[in-house]
Amino acid sequence: MEIVGSVENESLRKELIEKQELLTQAAKAIELIEDQKQISTQSQTHYHQALKREHDKAEKLEQGSSNSAIVLEFSANGTYSNEW
């Protein structure tokens, strides 16, 4: 009986080691996924901020363009007209 018990113990020990290795691999995979998610979130945040800055620049240019057109219209006619 002692040999059978020893074989069973060895088999259980090997199973336990294999399961521990699988758990370690799973933990590393989860950690990698979390890191990738954080990087993706940061990238999206930076992209969104860049788009907002470009949008704000475009609005300022558009406003500046409208103001320039008003000044040019005033200068060309010598009078100011607010018909647009």
C-alpha positions in Angstrom: 0.0 0.0 0.0 2.9 2.4 0.7 4.0 2.3 -3.0 0.4 3.0 -4.2 0.1 5.9 -1.8 3.5 7.2 -2.9 2.5 7.0 -6.6 -0.8 8.8 -5.9 1.0 11.5 -3.9 3.5 12.0 -6.7 0.7 12.2 -9.3 -1.2 14.7 -7.1 2.0 16.8 -6.6 2.6 16.9 -10.4 -1.1 17.9 -11.0 -0.8 20.7 -8.4 2.4 22.0 -10.0 0.8 22.0 -13.5 -2.3 23.9 -12.1 0.0 26.4 -10.4 1.8 27.0 -13.6 -1.5 27.5 -15.4 -2.7 29.9 -12.8 0.6 31.8 -13.1 0.2 32.0 -16.9 -3.4 33.2 -16.5 -2.4 35.9 -14.1 0.3 37.1 -16.5 -2.2 37.2 -19.3 -4.7 39.2 -17.3 -2.0 41.6 -16.3 -1.0 42.0 -19.9 -4.6 42.7 -20.9 -5.0 45.3 -18.2 -1.8 47.0 -19.3 -3.0 47.0 -22.9 -6.4 48.4 -21.9 -4.7 51.2 -19.9 -2.4 52.0 -22.9 -5.5 52.0 -25.2 -7.4 54.3 -22.9 -4.5 56.7 -22.7 -4.1 56.7 -26.4 -7.8 57.4 -26.9 -7.7 60.3 -24.4 -4.7 61.9 -26.2 -6.4 61.5 -29.5 -9.6 63.0 -28.2 -7.7 66.0 -26.7 -5.8 66.5 -30.0 -9.1 66.5 -31.9 -10.6 69.0 -29.5 -7.5 71.3 -29.9 -7.8 71.1 -33.7 -11.6 71.8 -33.5 -10.9 74.8 -31.3 -8.3 76.1 -33.7 -10.7 75.6 -36.7 -13.4 77.6 -34.8 -10.9 80.4 -34.1 -9.8 80.5 -37.7 -13.4 80.5 -38.8 -14.3 83.4 -36.5 -11.2 85.3 -37.6 -12.1 84.7 -41.2 -15.6 86.1 -40.6 -14.2 89.1 -38.8 -11.8 89.7 -41.7 -14.6 89.5 -44.2 -16.6 92.1 -42.3 -13.6 94.5 -42.1 -12.9 94.0 -45.9 -16.5 94.6 -46.7 -16.5 97.8 -44.6 -13.2 99.0 -46.1 -14.3 98.3 -49.8 -17.6 100.1 -49.5 -16.5 102.8 -47.1 -19.7 102.0 -45.1 -20.6 99.2 -42.8 -23.4 96.8 -43.8 -24.7 94.1 -41.5 -26.8 92.2 -44.0 -25.2 88.7 -43.8 
